[in-house]
Amino acid sequence: MHATRDQLPILFGSDAAGIRGVDWGDQRAAIVSIPAGVDTAPLLEGLPGNRCPCPHWGYVLEGRMLVTYADREETVRAGELFYMPPGHTVMVERDVEYVEFSPPAAYETFLEIAKRNAGAVEVP
């Protein structure tokens, strides 16, 4: 199986600011694009601890983001691999695009709440 970015369906948001992805085997493969200045915390309201419940493994293609956990923060930059365990929020410091892999069931839990909250969130 393989696909280009543009062949993946949009699961959330739009082409400029959103998530494109597909389930392959027991993983959701996604390409995420988020503009600078976006704080994902408002999208996560209503999830446990108001944080993403889904683990993500990935690689940042471009940009920089600040990932916040209950007990720490870390900056993830272009050219870096990452693992984000459950319980995080993301603040985008520079327009970011990354590839991520996640368990589909946990991802759907996140998407359901994010879609519900999206109407109240302004994206720059």
Secondary structure, DSSP 8 states (H G I E B T S, - for coil): ----GGGS-EEEE-SSSEEEEEEETTEEEEEEEE-TT-BSGGGGTTSGGGSB-S-EEEEEEEEEEEEEESS-EEEEETT-EEEE-SSEEEEEEEEEEEEEEE-HHHHHHHHHHHHHHGGG----
